[in-house]
Amino acid sequence: MPNPTVSVILPVFNNASTVASAINSILRQTFADFELIIIDDGSTDESFAVAERMRDPRIRLYRNEKNLGVSRTRNRGLALMRGEFMAPMDADDVCRRKRIEWTLRHVREHPSLGLCGGWALWRGWGSLPFVARLPWGRDAVRSYLLFGMPSPHDAILFNVRTLKEHGIQYNEQLRAAVDYDLYRQVARVADVDNVPRVLMEYRCNREGLSNTRGQESLRRRLDGLREELSRLFEDVPDEATLRFHARVGNGGGAHDAEELAAMRDWLVRLEEVNGQRRVFPVEGLRWAAAMVWFQVCRNSAHLGWPAWQAWAHSHWARAYKPASSEWAGFFCSGMLARVSPARRKAQGNLLGL
C-alpha cells in the first residue's frame, strides 16, 4: 500500500464528549489521501472506546500505556507517520471540510514553505462566534511572529521534509504553548504562510490544555515574545514592557485614550527600529502592525470617536483594508458600549493581561 500524502496526528486525553466530532471532521475532508493517527494518552474516560468505534481504513489507533503528555504523544505520532505532510489536530476542535485541500495546494505551489496555516472560527468565548483574521503573505506572516502565533495549530499543514531535515519536533520539556515553539522552530529555517480562509472551528474548552495550564502557557508565550523582541532591541525588555507588548500584539483594547496613544506609539517604535535593523521584512511588519492596530482600535470601541479616529488617521489605514465583518464588529462594539454598562471597557484581552 502506497504511503499517504498527509498524516493527521490526533492526541486524545479525556475527550470522550468531543473526539467523535473531531474525527468526523477529518474523515469528511475533500482531500482524501491521508492517514489519521489517533493516540490515546492514557484517558480515564471513554475516549478510546469512542475512537475505537469509528470505522475507516485510514484510521490508525494507538494507546499509550501511561499518560505521556501532549508533546511526547505528538512526537510519537511524528515517528509513526508515513505522509509527506503533517496536519496536527486537537480532540476538542473541528476542521472545515477543505482544510487539508487548501493548505496542501498552497504548500505545493510554494515549495519553500515549511508550513501553511489559516484562520479559525472561535466559539464559546463569552461572545458571538467570530473569525480571527490573521496575516497572509510570507513576509507579513513571518513578521507577525513578533506579536504572537500566526495561525491556530489545528489549521496548519507542516512540510515533513522540513521537519526531518532540521530535526524539528515538539519540545518535550514544555507542557504548554508547544505549538508556538514548534512554529518558531520552522520559521527559523523555512518560509511560512497562511491561506486567508477559515480552516477550523476553535471551541472554548474550560478543561483544555490552554485553560488548565493557562499561566504556564502564557509564561511560555511571553518568553517566546521576549526572544523575538530581543532580535530588535539590544536591551532585553522588562516584564512590564513584555506584558504590554503581548496585550497590544493580541489586539487587546485600551482602557482610555492615553493608553490607546501609548499602544500606537509602541507599534510606531517597533516599525522604526525594524526599519533601521531590518530584522523583519519592512513591508511585512507594517502590514502585520496594521492588522494588529485595527484590532486594538476595534477592541477600544468603548472609547467612542477617539477609537475611530485612531484608526482612520493612522498610516496603517493605508496598509490594511478590514473586511466588512470587521467594520461591522467595530460599529456594533461601539453601539453596545453606549447602551450596556458591561461593554464600557476594553475588549479582546483573551490572554488575561
C-alpha positions in Angstrom: 0.0 0.0 0.0 1.5 3.4 -1.0 2.2 5.9 1.7 -0.5 8.6 2.1 0.2 12.2 1.2 -0.9 13.6 4.6 -0.6 12.3 8.1 -3.1 13.8 10.6 -2.0 13.4 14.2 -4.7 13.5 16.8 -3.8 13.0 20.5 -6.7 12.3 22.8 -6.9 12.7 26.6 -10.3 12.5 28.3 -12.1 14.0 25.3 -15.0 11.4 25.1 -17.6 14.1 24.6 -15.8 15.8 21.6 -13.5 13.4 20.0 -16.1 11.9 17.6 -16.8 15.3 16.1 -13.1 15.9 15.7 -12.5 12.6 14.0 -15.5 13.0 11.7 -14.4 16.4 10.6 -11.1 14.8 9.4 -12.8 11.9 7.7 -15.1 14.3 5.8 -12.2 16.2 4.2 -12.4 16.9 0.5 -8.8 15.7 0.1 -9.0 12.0 0.9 -5.4 10.7 0.6 -4.5 10.8 4.3 -3.9 8.7 7.3 -5.4 9.6 10.7 -3.2 8.6 13.6 -5.2 8.7 16.8 -3.2 8.3 20.0 -5.0 8.0 23.3 -2.7 9.4 26.1 -4.0 7.3 29.0 -7.5 8.6 29.1 -9.6 7.6 32.1 -13.0 8.2 30.4 -14.5 6.6 27.3 -12.3 8.4 24.8 -10.5 5.3 23.5 -13.8 3.4 23.2 -15.3 6.3 21.2 -12.3 6.3 18.8 -12.4 2.5 18.5 -16.0 2.6 17.3 -15.0 4.9 14.3 -14.7 2.7 11.2 -12.5 3.9 8.4 -9.4 2.2 6.9 -7.4 5.4 7.1 -7.6 5.4 10.9 -4.5 4.1 12.9 -5.4 3.9 16.5 -2.8 3.6 19.3 -2.8 3.8 23.1 -0.1 5.0 25.4 0.5 2.6 28.4 0.5 5.7 30.6 -0.1 9.4 30.2 3.0 10.9 28.4 1.8 14.4 27.9 0.9 16.2 24.7 4.4 16.9 23.4 5.6 13.3 23.8 2.4 12.0 22.4 2.6 14.2 19.3 6.2 13.2 18.8 5.1 9.6 18.9 2.8 10.5 16.1 5.7 12.0 14.2 7.6 8.8 14.5 4.6 6.7 13.3 3.5 8.9 10.4 4.2 8.0 6.7 3.0 11.1 4.9 4.8 13.9 3.1 2.9 16.5 5.1 1.6 16.5 8.7 -1.6 18.1 10.0 -2.0 18.4 13.8 -5.4 18.1 15.3 -6.9 18.6 18.7 -9.7 16.3 20.0 -11.9 19.2 21.1 -11.9 21.2 17.8 -13.5 20.7 14.3 -11.9 21.2 10.9 -13.7 22.7 7.9 -14.0 20.3 5.0 -11.4 21.9 2.8 -8.7 22.5 5.5 -6.3 19.9 4.0 -7.1 20.7 0.4 -6.5 24.4 0.6 -3.3 24.3 2.7 -1.8 21.4 0.7 -2.5 23.2 -2.6 -0.7 26.3 -1.3 2.3 24.4 0.0 2.7 22.6 -3.3 2.5 25.8 -5.2 5.2 27.3 -2.9 7.9 24.6 -2.3 9.9 27.0 0.0 7.2 26.8 2.6 7.8 24.8 5.8 4.2 25.2 6.8 0.9 26.8 5.9 -1.9 27.8 8.2 -5.1 29.8 8.1 -7.9 31.2 10.1 -10.3 29.9 12.8 -13.9 30.5 13.8 -13.9 30.9 17.6 -16.9 29.6 19.6 -17.8 29.8 23.2 -15.5 32.7 24.3 -18.2 34.8 26.0 -19.3 36.4 22.8 -20.9 35.6 19.5 -18.8 33.3 17.2 -16.2 35.3 15.4 -13.5 34.8 12.8 -10.0 35.6 13.9 -8.3 37.0 10.8 -4.6 36.7 10.6 -2.0 37.9 8.1 -1.3 36.1 4.8 1.7 36.6 2.6 5.1 35.2 3.6 6.7 38.5 4.8 3.6 39.5 6.8 3.2 36.1 8.4 6.9 35.9 9.4 6.7 39.4 10.8 3.6 38.5 12.8 5.7 36.2 15.0 6.7 39.4 16.7 3.2 39.6 18.0 2.2 36.0 18.6 1.1 32.8 16.9 0.4 33.5 13.2 -2.1 30.6 12.9 -4.1 28.2 15.1 -2.2 25.0 15.5 -5.2 22.9 14.1 -5.1 24.9 10.9 -1.5 24.2 10.0 -0.1 21.8 7.5 3.6 21.1 8.0 6.1 20.0 5.3 7.6 16.8 6.8 10.8 17.3 4.8 11.5 20.5 6.6 10.9 18.8 10.0 13.2 15.9 9.2 16.0 17.8 7.6 16.3 20.1 10.6 15.4 17.7 13.3 12.4 19.6 14.4 9.8 18.2 16.8 7.7 19.2 19.7 9.7 20.3 22.7 9.1 17.6 25.4 10.4 19.9 28.1 7.3 22.1 27.6 3.9 21.3 29.0 2.1 24.3 27.3 2.4 26.6 24.3 4.2 23.8 22.4 2.5 25.0 19.2 4.2 28.4 19.3 7.5 26.8 20.0 7.2 24.4 17.0 6.1 27.2 14.7 9.1 29.4 15.6 11.4 26.4 15.0 10.1 26.0 11.5 10.1 29.8 10.8 13.8 29.9 11.5 14.7 27.6 8.7 11.9 27.9 6.1 9.2 30.2 4.7 5.8 30.3 6.5 2.4 31.5 5.2 -1.4 31.4 5.7 -4.3 30.9 3.3 -6.9 33.7 4.1 -9.7 31.2 4.8 -11.4 29.7 7.8 -10.0 26.2 8.2 -11.2 25.1 11.6 -13.5 25.9 14.5 -11.9 26.5 17.8 -14.2 25.7 20.6 -13.5 27.0 24.1 -12.9 24.0 26.4 -12.6 25.1 30.0 -10.8 21.8 30.7 -8.5 22.1 27.7 -4.7 22.4 28.0 -4.6 26.1 27.3 -7.1 26.7 30.1 -5.9 24.2 32.7 -2.3 25.4 32.3 -3.2 29.0 31.4 -0.5 30.7 33.4 2.2 28.2 32.2 1.0 28.7 28.6 1.1 32.5 29.0 4.6 32.4 30.5 5.9 30.3 27.6 4.4 32.7 25.1 5.8 35.7 26.9 9.2 34.0 26.8 8.9 33.5 23.0 7.8 37.1 22.5 10.8 38.2 24.6 13.1 36.3 22.3 11.5 37.9 19.2 11.8 41.4 20.7 15.4 40.8 21.7 16.2 40.4 18.0 15.1 44.1 17.6 16.3 45.7 20.8 19.8 45.4 22.3 18.3 45.7 25.8 16.1 42.8 26.9 12.5 44.1 27.6 11.5 44.2 31.2 8.4 42.2 32.4 6.1 45.2 32.2 7.1 46.1 28.7 6.8 42.5 27.6 3.2 42.1 29.0 2.2 45.5 27.4 3.6 44.3 24.1 1.8 40.9 24.4 -1.5 42.7 25.0 -1.0 45.0 22.1 0.1 42.2 19.8 -3.0 40.2 20.8 -5.2 43.2 19.8 -6.4 43.9 23.3 -8.3 47.2 23.7 -7.1 50.2 25.6 -8.7 51.3 28.9 -8.6 55.0 28.0 -7.4 57.4 25.2 -4.0 57.9 26.9 -3.3 54.1 26.8 -4.5 53.9 23.2 -1.9 56.6 22.3 0.8 54.6 24.1 -0.1 51.5 22.2 0.1 53.4 18.9 3.5 54.8 19.9 4.8 51.3 20.7 3.8 50.0 17.3 5.5 53.0 15.7 8.6 52.4 17.7 8.7 48.7 16.6 8.5 49.8 12.9 11.1 52.5 13.3 13.6 50.2 15.0 13.0 47.5 12.4 13.5 50.0 9.6 17.0 50.6 11.0 17.9 47.0 11.8 15.9 45.1 9.1 15.2 42.1 11.3 11.8 41.6 9.8 10.7 42.4 6.3 9.9 46.1 6.5 6.6 46.0 4.5 5.7 42.7 6.1 5.9 44.2 9.6 4.0 47.3 8.5 1.2 45.1 7.2 1.2 42.9 10.4 1.3 46.0 12.6 -1.6 47.5 10.7 -3.7 44.4 11.3 -2.8 44.5 15.0 -3.6 48.2 15.2 -7.1 47.7 13.7 -7.8 45.0 16.3 -6.7 47.3 19.1 -8.9 50.1 17.9 -11.9 47.9 17.4 -11.5 46.4 20.9 -11.2 50.0 22.2 -14.6 50.9 20.6 -16.0 51.7 24.1 -13.9 55.0 23.8 -16.2 56.1 21.0 -15.0 58.6 18.4 -11.3 58.6 19.6 -11.0 54.9 18.7 -12.4 55.5 15.1 -10.0 58.5 14.7 -7.1 56.5 16.0 -7.6 54.0 13.1 -8.6 56.4 10.4 -5.8 58.9 11.0 -3.0 56.3 11.2 -0.7 55.4 8.4 -1.7 51.8 8.9 -5.1 52.6 7.5 -3.5 52.6 4.0 -1.7 49.3 4.6 -4.6 47.1 5.7 -8.2 47.0 4.4 -10.5 45.5 7.0 -13.2 43.1 5.9 -16.9 44.3 6.1 -17.4 41.9 9.0 -14.6 43.6 10.9 -16.1 47.0 10.3 -19.5 45.6 11.5 -17.8 44.3 14.7 -16.2 47.7 15.3 -19.5 49.5 14.9 -21.5 47.0 17.0 -19.0 47.1 19.8 -19.3 50.9 19.9 -23.1 50.8 19.9 -23.2 48.1 22.6 -20.9 50.3 24.8 -23.4 53.1 24.5 -26.3 51.0 25.8 -24.7 48.5 28.1 -22.5 49.4 31.0 -21.0 45.9 30.9 -19.5 46.7 27.5 -17.9 50.0 28.6 -14.5 48.6 28.9 -11.6 47.3 26.8 -12.4 44.1 24.9 -10.3 41.3 23.4 -7.9 40.6 26.3 -8.0 36.8 25.7 -4.6 36.4 27.3 -5.8 37.8 30.6 -3.1 40.5 30.7 
